[in-house]
Amino acid sequence: MPNGHGGHVRFFSVGVLVIILAVNLVAYNKSGEAWVLYAGYALSALLGERFAHHLHRWSSEEYDGAYYSDAEKAGARKIYIVAAILYVIGAVVTWNFLTTK
């Protein structure tokens, strides 16, 4: 880990999902099979959720939330839930736009 404390790299899972979705988009454009399209919808929804987590809830979970009060953790959770819904909808709509022929 870069900071020497272990844990996860911020936005790593988002980057991995973007790469997987890019490969999925290329596979869909070449094959046109429905299961590739539907897998892309599921992956894009997961991408939206992971992006919301890394952007809005990451710092409140560092060190098991030791630096945040319960009210601050609850506020971060509410913002995360609303943002996750919006980001999932945005990611799925974007996937639909990219795969419409």
Stockholm file with secondary structure:
# STOCKHOLM 1.0

chainA/1-101         MPNGHGGHVRFFSVGVLVIILAVNLVAYNKSGEAWVLYAGYALSALLGERFAHHLHRWSSEEYDGAYYSDAEKAGARKIYIVAAILYVIGAVVTWNFLTTK
#=GR chainA/1-101 SS CTTSSCSCCTTHHHHHHHHHHHHHHHHHHHHCCHHHHHHHHHHHHHHHHHHHIIIIIHHHHGGGGTTSCHHHHHHHHHHHHHHHHHHHHHHHHHHHHHHCC
#=GC SS_cons         CTTSSCSCCTTHHHHHHHHHHHHHHHHHHHHCCHHHHHHHHHHHHHHHHHHHIIIIIHHHHGGGGTTSCHHHHHHHHHHHHHHHHHHHHHHHHHHHHHHCC
//
